């Protein structure tokens, strides 16, 4: 049997959600402990290795922000945008396979992507 890598089990915002607060923080919950040094955001030093991105679907730009992990478990990543999101706008969040688990550095088994629309 082939080993399965870690995966995202859920997020605090469901795919397709509407009327999401413009001041929301976005979380992704992982199936197991992740290496926090592999959870990178758009304004990281190495922009080619993005792990947790939030993209403005209308303007096609990455939203700048910071990501934190729930120490010491490292199973929840929270993305906090640097400023409030635009009203009535669609956003797409993505966790890429660059995210790795703590135990053996295995990559996420597949990317996880979900979209939502902000309210007024």
Secondary structure, 3 states (H helix, E strand, C coil): CCCCCCCEEEECCCCCEEEECCCCEEEEEECCCECHHHCCCCCCCCCCCCCEEEEECCCCEECCEEEEECCCCCCEEEEEECCCCCCCCEEEEEECCCCEECCCCCECCCCEEEEEEECC
